[in-house]
């Protein structure tokens, strides 16, 4: 099984401003379309990091 990770950094203010939140939603939708799913998150200072993973079940 082969896995691939992607990490998105989300600035804290990005979650409360409607335009930036829509931008984040678009990024997550694109990642999902590429086969990525959210597997973890963590924060450092005022940033949130979203850990996405894609797994190729054929491996």
N, C-alpha and C positions, 0 to 999 in steps of 0.2 A: 504494500500500500504506500503510495507516494503522497506526501502532504506539502502544502505550500501555505505560508502565512503572509498576512498583510496587516500592518498596524496603522490605524488612522488616529491622528492627534486632533483633539477637539478642544479648542480654547473655551474656557468657561462661559464667556460672553456669547459664544456662538449658539449656545443652547437656548438663550432667552431672547435673541433678536430673530424675528420671524424670517427675514430674508436669509440669514445665515443658517437657520435651522432647516429651511427648505433646501439649501445647498447641501447640507449634511445628509438629508434624506435622499437626495439625488445620488450622492456618492455611495450610500449604503445600497440603494436600489441597483446601481451599476455593478457593485461588488457581488450582490446576490445573483444577478444575471450571469456573472462569470463563474458562479458556483461557490462563492464564499459565504460562510455563515459566521455569525458572532459567537466566539467561544470564551471570551474573557474580557475584562476591562479593569483598568487601574487608574489611579490619579496621582499626579505629581504637581504640587503647587496648585495653580488654577487651570491645569490642563487635565483632560480625561483622555485616556488612550483606549481605543477599541481594538481588540485583537481578533482578526478574522482568519479563518482557515478554510482552505479548499482541499478536499481529499479526492484522489482518483481511485475509486473502488476497484478498478480493473487491475491495479498493480498488486 
